[in-house]
Amino acid sequence: MTGNFVTVECSDCGNEQTVFEKTATVVNCAVCGTTLATPTGGKATIEHEIVETVEAR
């Protein structure tokens, strides 16, 4: 698997959620439902603050 996981902080509610940076589906915040990541065919568009990058092994 190539790609990393990133922890994203929702700017609406402050929830931190870990998502795959090359997600193939839209990822919504588990708390408020705001879109956190949108697939683009490569790296996802992430419109909220990335708090941490967790490298895949």
PQR file of N, CA, C, O and H, with PARSE charges and radii, in Angstrom:
ATOM      1  N   MET A   1       0.851  -1.168   0.000 -0.4000 1.5000
ATOM      2  CA  MET A   1       0.000   0.000   0.000 -0.0000 2.0000
ATOM      3  C   MET A   1       0.895   1.228   0.000  0.5500 1.7000
ATOM      4  O   MET A   1       1.814   1.338   0.811 -0.5500 1.4000
ATOM      5  N   THR A   2       0.623   2.141  -0.905 -0.4000 1.5000
ATOM      6  CA  THR A   2       1.357   3.394  -0.905 -0.0000 2.0000
ATOM      7  C   THR A   2       0.431   4.499  -0.454  0.5500 1.7000
ATOM      8  O   THR A   2      -0.748   4.529  -0.808 -0.5500 1.4000
ATOM      9  H   THR A   2      -0.124   2.052  -1.564  0.4000 1.0000
ATOM     10  N   GLY A   3       0.964   5.379   0.307 -0.4000 1.5000
ATOM     11  CA  GLY A   3       0.167   6.468   0.854 -0.0000 2.0000
ATOM     12  C   GLY A   3       0.228   6.444   2.364  0.5500 1.7000
ATOM     13  O   GLY A   3       0.629   5.449   2.968 -0.5500 1.4000
ATOM     14  H   GLY A   3       1.921   5.354   0.594  0.4000 1.0000
ATOM     15  N   ASN A   4      -0.164   7.524   2.953 -0.4000 1.5000
ATOM     16  CA  ASN A   4      -0.116   7.674   4.397 -0.0000 2.0000
ATOM     17  C   ASN A   4      -1.503   7.934   4.952  0.5500 1.7000
ATOM     18  O   ASN A   4      -2.436   8.262   4.219 -0.5500 1.4000
ATOM     19  H   ASN A   4      -0.490   8.332   2.462  0.4000 1.0000
ATOM     20  N   PHE A   5      -1.616   7.784   6.240 -0.4000 1.5000
ATOM     21  CA  PHE A   5      -2.823   8.180   6.946 -0.0000 2.0000
ATOM     22  C   PHE A   5      -2.539   9.533   7.576  0.5500 1.7000
ATOM     23  O   PHE A   5      -1.424   9.787   8.032 -0.5500 1.4000
ATOM     24  H   PHE A   5      -0.859   7.517   6.836  0.4000 1.0000
ATOM     25  N   VAL A   6      -3.535  10.396   7.603 -0.4000 1.5000
ATOM     26  CA  VAL A   6      -3.382  11.710   8.223 -0.0000 2.0000
ATOM     27  C   VAL A   6      -4.492  11.921   9.231  0.5500 1.7000
ATOM     28  O   VAL A   6      -5.624  11.480   9.030 -0.5500 1.4000
ATOM     29  H   VAL A   6      -4.441  10.189   7.233  0.4000 1.0000
ATOM     30  N   THR A   7      -4.162  12.596  10.314 -0.4000 1.5000
ATOM     31  CA  THR A   7      -5.167  12.978  11.295 -0.0000 2.0000
ATOM     32  C   THR A   7      -5.611  14.383  10.945  0.5500 1.7000
ATOM     33  O   THR A   7      -4.798  15.305  10.866 -0.5500 1.4000
ATOM     34  H   THR A   7      -3.243  12.954  10.478  0.4000 1.0000
ATOM     35  N   VAL A   8      -6.917  14.539  10.734 -0.4000 1.5000
ATOM     36  CA  VAL A   8      -7.494  15.802  10.299 -0.0000 2.0000
ATOM     37  C   VAL A   8      -8.386  16.338  11.411  0.5500 1.7000
ATOM     38  O   VAL A   8      -9.176  15.596  11.995 -0.5500 1.4000
ATOM     39  H   VAL A   8      -7.578  13.791  10.798  0.4000 1.0000
ATOM     40  N   GLU A   9      -8.255  17.637  11.702 -0.4000 1.5000
ATOM     41  CA  GLU A   9      -9.122  18.266  12.695 -0.0000 2.0000
ATOM     42  C   GLU A   9     -10.256  18.990  11.975  0.5500 1.7000
ATOM     43  O   GLU A   9     -10.015  19.865  11.144 -0.5500 1.4000
ATOM     44  H   GLU A   9      -7.613  18.240  11.227  0.4000 1.0000
ATOM     45  N   CYS A  10     -11.479  18.624  12.296 -0.4000 1.5000
ATOM     46  CA  CYS A  10     -12.653  19.269  11.703 -0.0000 2.0000
ATOM     47  C   CYS A  10     -12.714  20.705  12.188  0.5500 1.7000
ATOM     48  O   CYS A  10     -12.695  20.955  13.394 -0.5500 1.4000
ATOM     49  H   CYS A  10     -11.676  17.913  12.971  0.4000 1.0000
ATOM     50  N   SER A  11     -12.788  21.650  11.263 -0.4000 1.5000
ATOM     51  CA  SER A  11     -12.821  23.064  11.651 -0.0000 2.0000
ATOM     52  C   SER A  11     -14.188  23.475  12.188  0.5500 1.7000
ATOM     53  O   SER A  11     -14.318  24.548  12.777 -0.5500 1.4000
ATOM     54  H   SER A  11     -12.803  21.447  10.284  0.4000 1.0000
ATOM     55  N   ASP A  12     -15.204  22.645  11.997 -0.4000 1.5000
ATOM     56  CA  ASP A  12     -16.540  22.974  12.503 -0.0000 2.0000
ATOM     57  C   ASP A  12     -16.740  22.561  13.956  0.5500 1.7000
ATOM     58  O   ASP A  12     -17.295  23.327  14.743 -0.5500 1.4000
ATOM     59  H   ASP A  12     -15.099  21.774  11.518  0.4000 1.0000
ATOM     60  N   CYS A  13     -16.291  21.346  14.327 -0.4000 1.5000
ATOM     61  CA  CYS A  13     -16.565  20.848  15.681 -0.0000 2.0000
ATOM     62  C   CYS A  13     -15.311  20.505  16.482  0.5500 1.7000
ATOM     63  O   CYS A  13     -15.410  20.255  17.683 -0.5500 1.4000
ATOM     64  H   CYS A  13     -15.840  20.724  13.688  0.4000 1.0000
ATOM     65  N   GLY A  14     -14.127  20.487  15.849 -0.4000 1.5000
ATOM     66  CA  GLY A  14     -12.889  20.209  16.552 -0.0000 2.0000
ATOM     67  C   GLY A  14     -12.540  18.736  16.674  0.5500 1.7000
ATOM     68  O   GLY A  14     -11.498  18.398  17.237 -0.5500 1.4000
ATOM     69  H   GLY A  14     -14.047  20.691  14.873  0.4000 1.0000
ATOM     70  N   ASN A  15     -13.396  17.842  16.155 -0.4000 1.5000
ATOM     71  CA  ASN A  15     -13.124  16.409  16.203 -0.0000 2.0000
ATOM     72  C   ASN A  15     -11.882  16.082  15.373  0.5500 1.7000
ATOM     73  O   ASN A  15     -11.710  16.611  14.275 -0.5500 1.4000
ATOM     74  H   ASN A  15     -14.242  18.117  15.698  0.4000 1.0000
ATOM     75  N   GLU A  16     -11.019  15.211  15.897 -0.4000 1.5000
ATOM     76  CA  GLU A  16      -9.860  14.734  15.145 -0.0000 2.0000
ATOM     77  C   GLU A  16     -10.155  13.332  14.648  0.5500 1.7000
ATOM     78  O   GLU A  16     -10.593  12.465  15.404 -0.5500 1.4000
ATOM     79  H   GLU A  16     -11.159  14.781  16.789  0.4000 1.0000
ATOM     80  N   GLN A  17      -9.907  13.124  13.353 -0.4000 1.5000
ATOM     81  CA  GLN A  17     -10.230  11.847  12.733 -0.0000 2.0000
ATOM     82  C   GLN A  17      -9.099  11.468  11.787  0.5500 1.7000
ATOM     83  O   GLN A  17      -8.571  12.321  11.073 -0.5500 1.4000
ATOM     84  H   GLN A  17      -9.552  13.828  12.739  0.4000 1.0000
ATOM     85  N   THR A  18      -8.725  10.191  11.780 -0.4000 1.5000
ATOM     86  CA  THR A  18      -7.659   9.708  10.903 -0.0000 2.0000
ATOM     87  C   THR A  18      -8.262   9.181   9.610  0.5500 1.7000
ATOM     88  O   THR A  18      -9.190   8.373   9.627 -0.5500 1.4000
ATOM     89  H   THR A  18      -9.154   9.498  12.360  0.4000 1.0000
ATOM     90  N   VAL A  19      -7.719   9.655   8.479 -0.4000 1.5000
ATOM     91  CA  VAL A  19      -8.211   9.247   7.167 -0.0000 2.0000
ATOM     92  C   VAL A  19      -7.021   8.880   6.276  0.5500 1.7000
ATOM     93  O   VAL A  19      -5.903   9.344   6.501 -0.5500 1.4000
ATOM     94  H   VAL A  19      -6.965  10.312   8.465  0.4000 1.0000
ATOM     95  N   PHE A  20      -7.272   8.042   5.263 -0.4000 1.5000
ATOM     96  CA  PHE A  20      -6.243   7.688   4.293 -0.0000 2.0000
ATOM     97  C   PHE A  20      -6.118   8.839   3.306  0.5500 1.7000
ATOM     98  O   PHE A  20      -7.124   9.319   2.783 -0.5500 1.4000
ATOM     99  H   PHE A  20      -8.180   7.665   5.080  0.4000 1.0000
ATOM    100  N   GLU A  21      -4.885   9.289   3.046 -0.4000 1.5000
ATOM    101  CA  GLU A  21      -4.707  10.477   2.205 -0.0000 2.0000
ATOM    102  C   GLU A  21      -5.061  10.246   0.738  0.5500 1.7000
ATOM    103  O   GLU A  21      -5.200  11.208  -0.017 -0.5500 1.4000
ATOM    104  H   GLU A  21      -4.068   8.899   3.471  0.4000 1.0000
ATOM    105  N   LYS A  22      -5.210   8.983   0.320 -0.4000 1.5000
ATOM    106  CA  LYS A  22      -5.610   8.681  -1.058 -0.0000 2.0000
ATOM    107  C   LYS A  22      -6.969   7.983  -1.051  0.5500 1.7000
ATOM    108  O   LYS A  22      -7.172   7.002  -1.766 -0.5500 1.4000
ATOM    109  H   LYS A  22      -5.097   8.201   0.934  0.4000 1.0000
ATOM    110  N   THR A  23      -7.882   8.485  -0.256 -0.4000 1.5000
ATOM    111  CA  THR A  23      -9.197   7.870  -0.111 -0.0000 2.0000
ATOM    112  C   THR A  23      -9.941   7.815  -1.447  0.5500 1.7000
ATOM    113  O   THR A  23      -9.802   8.708  -2.284 -0.5500 1.4000
ATOM    114  H   THR A  23      -7.717   9.282   0.325  0.4000 1.0000
ATOM    115  N   ALA A  24     -10.718   6.775  -1.631 -0.4000 1.5000
ATOM    116  CA  ALA A  24     -11.490   6.598  -2.861 -0.0000 2.0000
ATOM    117  C   ALA A  24     -12.942   7.029  -2.674  0.5500 1.7000
ATOM    118  O   ALA A  24     -13.715   7.041  -3.632 -0.5500 1.4000
ATOM    119  H   ALA A  24     -10.831   6.051  -0.951  0.4000 1.0000
ATOM    120  N   THR A  25     -13.316   7.380  -1.451 -0.4000 1.5000
ATOM    121  CA  THR A  25     -14.675   7.831  -1.170 -0.0000 2.0000
ATOM    122  C   THR A  25     -14.622   9.111  -0.340  0.5500 1.7000
ATOM    123  O   THR A  25     -13.606   9.418   0.283 -0.5500 1.4000
ATOM    124  H   THR A  25     -12.689   7.370  -0.672  0.4000 1.0000
ATOM    125  N   VAL A  26     -15.715   9.842  -0.341 -0.4000 1.5000
ATOM    126  CA  VAL A  26     -15.811  11.049   0.475 -0.0000 2.0000
ATOM    127  C   VAL A  26     -15.797  10.634   1.943  0.5500 1.7000
ATOM    128  O   VAL A  26     -16.490   9.697   2.340 -0.5500 1.4000
ATOM    129  H   VAL A  26     -16.540   9.592  -0.848  0.4000 1.0000
ATOM    130  N   VAL A  27     -14.996  11.345   2.748 -0.4000 1.5000
ATOM    131  CA  VAL A  27     -14.917  11.062   4.185 -0.0000 2.0000
ATOM    132  C   VAL A  27     -15.549  12.225   4.931  0.5500 1.7000
ATOM    133  O   VAL A  27     -15.138  13.376   4.784 -0.5500 1.4000
ATOM    134  H   VAL A  27     -14.433  12.106   2.426  0.4000 1.0000
ATOM    135  N   ASN A  28     -16.566  11.898   5.742 -0.4000 1.5000
ATOM    136  CA  ASN A  28     -17.250  12.910   6.539 -0.0000 2.0000
ATOM    137  C   ASN A  28     -16.854  12.792   7.993  0.5500 1.7000
ATOM    138  O   ASN A  28     -16.469  11.718   8.456 -0.5500 1.4000
ATOM    139  H   ASN A  28     -16.900  10.963   5.862  0.4000 1.0000
ATOM    140  N   CYS A  29     -16.947  13.900   8.715 -0.4000 1.5000
ATOM    141  CA  CYS A  29     -16.671  13.910  10.150 -0.0000 2.0000
ATOM    142  C   CYS A  29     -17.683  13.004  10.846  0.5500 1.7000
ATOM    143  O   CYS A  29     -18.881  13.077  10.573 -0.5500 1.4000
ATOM    144  H   CYS A  29     -17.260  14.772   8.339  0.4000 1.0000
ATOM    145  N   ALA A  30     -17.198  12.159  11.739 -0.4000 1.5000
ATOM    146  CA  ALA A  30     -18.059  11.218  12.456 -0.0000 2.0000
ATOM    147  C   ALA A  30     -18.957  11.920  13.468  0.5500 1.7000
ATOM    148  O   ALA A  30     -19.951  11.345  13.912 -0.5500 1.4000
ATOM    149  H   ALA A  30     -16.225  12.100  11.961  0.4000 1.0000
ATOM    150  N   VAL A  31     -18.622  13.156  13.838 -0.4000 1.5000
ATOM    151  CA  VAL A  31     -19.398  13.880  14.839 -0.0000 2.0000
ATOM    152  C   VAL A  31     -20.458  14.783  14.193  0.5500 1.7000
ATOM    153  O   VAL A  31     -21.639  14.695  14.529 -0.5500 1.4000
ATOM    154  H   VAL A  31     -17.815  13.624  13.477  0.4000 1.0000
ATOM    155  N   CYS A  32     -20.032  15.648  13.266 -0.4000 1.5000
ATOM    156  CA  CYS A  32     -20.974  16.641  12.724 -0.0000 2.0000
ATOM    157  C   CYS A  32     -21.341  16.433  11.259  0.5500 1.7000
ATOM    158  O   CYS A  32     -22.260  17.082  10.760 -0.5500 1.4000
ATOM    159  H   CYS A  32     -19.073  15.719  12.992  0.4000 1.0000
ATOM    160  N   GLY A  33     -20.637  15.536  10.557 -0.4000 1.5000
ATOM    161  CA  GLY A  33     -20.986  15.235   9.171 -0.0000 2.0000
ATOM    162  C   GLY A  33     -20.335  16.111   8.116  0.5500 1.7000
ATOM    163  O   GLY A  33     -20.586  15.919   6.926 -0.5500 1.4000
ATOM    164  H   GLY A  33     -19.890  15.009  10.963  0.4000 1.0000
ATOM    165  N   THR A  34     -19.506  17.068   8.516 -0.4000 1.5000
ATOM    166  CA  THR A  34     -18.813  17.929   7.563 -0.0000 2.0000
ATOM    167  C   THR A  34     -17.859  17.089   6.711  0.5500 1.7000
ATOM    168  O   THR A  34     -17.244  16.150   7.218 -0.5500 1.4000
ATOM    169  H   THR A  34     -19.302  17.224   9.483  0.4000 1.0000
ATOM    170  N   THR A  35     -17.731  17.414   5.435 -0.4000 1.5000
ATOM    171  CA  THR A  35     -16.815  16.697   4.552 -0.0000 2.0000
ATOM    172  C   THR A  35     -15.381  17.034   4.919  0.5500 1.7000
ATOM    173  O   THR A  35     -14.989  18.201   4.920 -0.5500 1.4000
ATOM    174  H   THR A  35     -18.231  18.176   5.024  0.4000 1.0000
ATOM    175  N   LEU A  36     -14.598  16.000   5.231 -0.4000 1.5000
ATOM    176  CA  LEU A  36     -13.192  16.190   5.595 -0.0000 2.0000
ATOM    177  C   LEU A  36     -12.257  15.948   4.418  0.5500 1.7000
ATOM    178  O   LEU A  36     -11.255  16.647   4.270 -0.5500 1.4000
ATOM    179  H   LEU A  36     -14.917  15.052   5.229  0.4000 1.0000
ATOM    180  N   ALA A  37     -12.575  14.962   3.577 -0.4000 1.5000
ATOM    181  CA  ALA A  37     -11.705  14.608   2.457 -0.0000 2.0000
ATOM    182  C   ALA A  37     -12.547  14.216   1.250  0.5500 1.7000
ATOM    183  O   ALA A  37     -13.556  13.522   1.374 -0.5500 1.4000
ATOM    184  H   ALA A  37     -13.390  14.394   3.697  0.4000 1.0000
ATOM    185  N   THR A  38     -12.112  14.675   0.079 -0.4000 1.5000
ATOM    186  CA  THR A  38     -12.801  14.377  -1.171 -0.0000 2.0000
ATOM    187  C   THR A  38     -11.810  13.719  -2.128  0.5500 1.7000
ATOM    188  O   THR A  38     -10.725  14.258  -2.348 -0.5500 1.4000
ATOM    189  H   THR A  38     -11.292  15.239  -0.022  0.4000 1.0000
ATOM    190  N   PRO A  39     -12.162  12.556  -2.706 -0.5600 1.5000
ATOM    191  CA  PRO A  39     -11.229  11.869  -3.604  0.2800 2.0000
ATOM    192  C   PRO A  39     -11.004  12.652  -4.891  0.5500 1.7000
ATOM    193  O   PRO A  39     -11.892  13.357  -5.370 -0.5500 1.4000
ATOM    194  N   THR A  40      -9.784  12.516  -5.448 -0.4000 1.5000
ATOM    195  CA  THR A  40      -9.449  13.209  -6.692 -0.0000 2.0000
ATOM    196  C   THR A  40      -8.835  12.272  -7.724  0.5500 1.7000
ATOM    197  O   THR A  40      -8.502  12.703  -8.828 -0.5500 1.4000
ATOM    198  H   THR A  40      -9.062  11.944  -5.058  0.4000 1.0000
ATOM    199  N   GLY A  41      -8.679  10.993  -7.377 -0.4000 1.5000
ATOM    200  CA  GLY A  41      -8.002  10.059  -8.260 -0.0000 2.0000
ATOM    201  C   GLY A  41      -6.544   9.886  -7.873  0.5500 1.7000
ATOM    202  O   GLY A  41      -5.856   9.021  -8.415 -0.5500 1.4000
ATOM    203  H   GLY A  41      -8.949  10.643  -6.480  0.4000 1.0000
ATOM    204  N   GLY A  42      -6.073  10.687  -6.953 -0.4000 1.5000
ATOM    205  CA  GLY A  42      -4.717  10.605  -6.390 -0.0000 2.0000
ATOM    206  C   GLY A  42      -4.851  10.948  -4.922  0.5500 1.7000
ATOM    207  O   GLY A  42      -5.666  10.362  -4.209 -0.5500 1.4000
ATOM    208  H   GLY A  42      -6.631  11.390  -6.512  0.4000 1.0000
ATOM    209  N   LYS A  43      -4.050  11.898  -4.472 -0.4000 1.5000
ATOM    210  CA  LYS A  43      -4.201  12.348  -3.090 -0.0000 2.0000
ATOM    211  C   LYS A  43      -5.517  13.099  -2.959  0.5500 1.7000
ATOM    212  O   LYS A  43      -5.892  13.882  -3.832 -0.5500 1.4000
ATOM    213  H   LYS A  43      -3.388  12.374  -5.051  0.4000 1.0000
ATOM    214  N   ALA A  44      -6.209  12.850  -1.859 -0.4000 1.5000
ATOM    215  CA  ALA A  44      -7.507  13.481  -1.631 -0.0000 2.0000
ATOM    216  C   ALA A  44      -7.342  14.972  -1.351  0.5500 1.7000
ATOM    217  O   ALA A  44      -6.296  15.418  -0.879 -0.5500 1.4000
ATOM    218  H   ALA A  44      -5.905  12.214  -1.149  0.4000 1.0000
ATOM    219  N   THR A  45      -8.383  15.724  -1.647 -0.4000 1.5000
ATOM    220  CA  THR A  45      -8.433  17.124  -1.262 -0.0000 2.0000
ATOM    221  C   THR A  45      -8.906  17.175   0.182  0.5500 1.7000
ATOM    222  O   THR A  45     -10.007  16.727   0.501 -0.5500 1.4000
ATOM    223  H   THR A  45      -9.233  15.362  -2.030  0.4000 1.0000
ATOM    224  N   ILE A  46      -8.067  17.722   1.050 -0.4000 1.5000
ATOM    225  CA  ILE A  46      -8.401  17.835   2.466 -0.0000 2.0000
ATOM    226  C   ILE A  46      -8.472  19.317   2.800  0.5500 1.7000
ATOM    227  O   ILE A  46      -7.462  20.020   2.756 -0.5500 1.4000
ATOM    228  H   ILE A  46      -7.172  18.086   0.790  0.4000 1.0000
ATOM    229  N   GLU A  47      -9.681  19.794   3.138 -0.4000 1.5000
ATOM    230  CA  GLU A  47      -9.895  21.215   3.331 -0.0000 2.0000
ATOM    231  C   GLU A  47      -9.851  21.653   4.789  0.5500 1.7000
ATOM    232  O   GLU A  47     -10.200  22.788   5.114 -0.5500 1.4000
ATOM    233  H   GLU A  47     -10.501  19.222   3.174  0.4000 1.0000
ATOM    234  N   HIS A  48      -9.426  20.761   5.655 -0.4000 1.5000
ATOM    235  CA  HIS A  48      -9.318  21.083   7.077 -0.0000 2.0000
ATOM    236  C   HIS A  48      -7.871  20.898   7.502  0.5500 1.7000
ATOM    237  O   HIS A  48      -7.053  20.401   6.728 -0.5500 1.4000
ATOM    238  H   HIS A  48      -9.142  19.839   5.392  0.4000 1.0000
ATOM    239  N   GLU A  49      -7.552  21.295   8.724 -0.4000 1.5000
ATOM    240  CA  GLU A  49      -6.163  21.243   9.193 -0.0000 2.0000
ATOM    241  C   GLU A  49      -5.679  19.811   9.399  0.5500 1.7000
ATOM    242  O   GLU A  49      -6.331  19.015  10.075 -0.5500 1.4000
ATOM    243  H   GLU A  49      -8.217  21.700   9.352  0.4000 1.0000
ATOM    244  N   ILE A  50      -4.529  19.494   8.808 -0.4000 1.5000
ATOM    245  CA  ILE A  50      -3.897  18.200   9.034 -0.0000 2.0000
ATOM    246  C   ILE A  50      -3.039  18.340  10.286  0.5500 1.7000
ATOM    247  O   ILE A  50      -2.093  19.128  10.320 -0.5500 1.4000
ATOM    248  H   ILE A  50      -3.999  20.141   8.259  0.4000 1.0000
ATOM    249  N   VAL A  51      -3.380  17.567  11.311 -0.4000 1.5000
ATOM    250  CA  VAL A  51      -2.713  17.652  12.606 -0.0000 2.0000
ATOM    251  C   VAL A  51      -1.461  16.794  12.627  0.5500 1.7000
ATOM    252  O   VAL A  51      -0.451  17.181  13.214 -0.5500 1.4000
ATOM    253  H   VAL A  51      -4.148  16.927  11.283  0.4000 1.0000
ATOM    254  N   GLU A  52      -1.520  15.614  11.981 -0.4000 1.5000
ATOM    255  CA  GLU A  52      -0.425  14.664  12.062 -0.0000 2.0000
ATOM    256  C   GLU A  52      -0.454  13.748  10.846  0.5500 1.7000
ATOM    257  O   GLU A  52      -1.523  13.430  10.325 -0.5500 1.4000
ATOM    258  H   GLU A  52      -2.341  15.300  11.504  0.4000 1.0000
ATOM    259  N   THR A  53       0.731  13.325  10.394 -0.4000 1.5000
ATOM    260  CA  THR A  53       0.845  12.334   9.329 -0.0000 2.0000
ATOM    261  C   THR A  53       1.389  11.046   9.923  0.5500 1.7000
ATOM    262  O   THR A  53       2.410  11.053  10.611 -0.5500 1.4000
ATOM    263  H   THR A  53       1.599  13.584  10.817  0.4000 1.0000
ATOM    264  N   VAL A  54       0.706   9.948   9.656 -0.4000 1.5000
ATOM    265  CA  VAL A  54       1.125   8.635  10.143 -0.0000 2.0000
ATOM    266  C   VAL A  54       1.534   7.825   8.920  0.5500 1.7000
ATOM    267  O   VAL A  54       0.690   7.476   8.096 -0.5500 1.4000
ATOM    268  H   VAL A  54      -0.124   9.943   9.098  0.4000 1.0000
ATOM    269  N   GLU A  55       2.828   7.525   8.797 -0.4000 1.5000
ATOM    270  CA  GLU A  55       3.319   6.813   7.621 -0.0000 2.0000
ATOM    271  C   GLU A  55       2.902   5.358   7.644  0.5500 1.7000
ATOM    272  O   GLU A  55       2.970   4.696   8.679 -0.5500 1.4000
ATOM    273  H   GLU A  55       3.514   7.808   9.467  0.4000 1.0000
ATOM    274  N   ALA A  56       2.468   4.866   6.494 -0.4000 1.5000
ATOM    275  CA  ALA A  56       2.094   3.448   6.362 -0.0000 2.0000
ATOM    276  C   ALA A  56       3.364   2.607   6.365  0.5500 1.7000
ATOM    277  O   ALA A  56       4.411   3.048   5.892 -0.5500 1.4000
ATOM    278  H   ALA A  56       2.412   5.404   5.653  0.4000 1.0000
ATOM    279  N   ARG A  57       3.264   1.410   6.895 -0.4000 1.5000
ATOM    280  CA  ARG A  57       4.440   0.523   6.959 -0.0000 2.0000
ATOM    281  C   ARG A  57       4.382  -0.516   5.873  0.5500 1.7000
ATOM    282  O   ARG A  57       5.282  -1.349   5.768 -0.5500 1.4000
ATOM    283  H   ARG A  57       2.412   1.053   7.279  0.4000 1.0000
TER
END
